[in-house]
Amino acid sequence: MPSPIEVEVNGDIEKAFKNLKKKMAFEGIFKELKRRRYYEKPSEEKKRKKEEAERRRIKKIRRFAAQSKGRRFVNVRVVTKERTEEE
């Protein structure tokens, strides 16, 4: 069971409710509820998970490309030479 989400209430219930909704959205609770409304066949679940992983991978590549824009990267390969008893 997931841990409970706690929100401080300092007199303003509307603000506390807004903070709660923000935390729930960040945790992915709304997305999970929406996904569980209907039965999802195992094959559809595999397909969805594969697509989500692909989206995350592309997002990561784009983020890296944006960070490295304007910089020149040189491929560097570090090779360590193991010492033997003969040396």
MOFEN-V442025 format. One record per backbone hydrogen bond with DSSP energy under -0.5 kcal/mol. NH is the residue of the N-H (numbers start at 1). CO is the residue of the C=O. E is the energy in kcal/mol with one decimal. If there is no record, write none. Layout:
nh=NH co=CO e=E
nh=NH co=CO e=E
//
This chain:
nh=6 co=4 e=-0.6
nh=10 co=8 e=-0.6
nh=13 co=11 e=-0.9
nh=16 co=12 e=-1.8
nh=17 co=13 e=-2.6
nh=18 co=14 e=-2.1
nh=19 co=15 e=-2.3
nh=20 co=16 e=-2.3
nh=21 co=17 e=-2.4
nh=22 co=18 e=-2.0
nh=23 co=19 e=-2.4
nh=24 co=20 e=-2.6
nh=25 co=21 e=-2.2
nh=26 co=22 e=-2.1
nh=27 co=23 e=-2.2
nh=28 co=24 e=-0.9
nh=29 co=24 e=-2.2
nh=32 co=28 e=-1.9
nh=33 co=29 e=-2.5
nh=34 co=30 e=-2.3
nh=35 co=31 e=-2.0
nh=36 co=32 e=-1.9
nh=37 co=34 e=-0.9
nh=38 co=35 e=-0.6
nh=41 co=39 e=-0.5
nh=45 co=41 e=-2.4
nh=46 co=42 e=-2.3
nh=47 co=43 e=-2.1
nh=48 co=44 e=-2.6
nh=49 co=45 e=-2.7
nh=50 co=46 e=-2.4
nh=51 co=47 e=-2.3
nh=52 co=48 e=-2.5
nh=53 co=49 e=-2.3
nh=54 co=50 e=-2.0
nh=55 co=51 e=-2.4
nh=56 co=52 e=-2.4
nh=57 co=53 e=-2.3
nh=58 co=54 e=-2.5
nh=59 co=55 e=-2.4
nh=60 co=56 e=-2.3
nh=61 co=57 e=-2.1
nh=62 co=58 e=-2.6
nh=63 co=59 e=-2.5
nh=64 co=60 e=-2.3
nh=65 co=61 e=-2.5
nh=66 co=62 e=-2.4
nh=67 co=63 e=-1.9
nh=68 co=64 e=-2.1
nh=69 co=66 e=-0.6
nh=71 co=68 e=-2.0
nh=73 co=71 e=-0.6
nh=76 co=74 e=-0.5
nh=78 co=76 e=-0.5
nh=79 co=77 e=-0.6
nh=80 co=78 e=-0.5
nh=82 co=80 e=-0.6
nh=87 co=84 e=-0.8
//
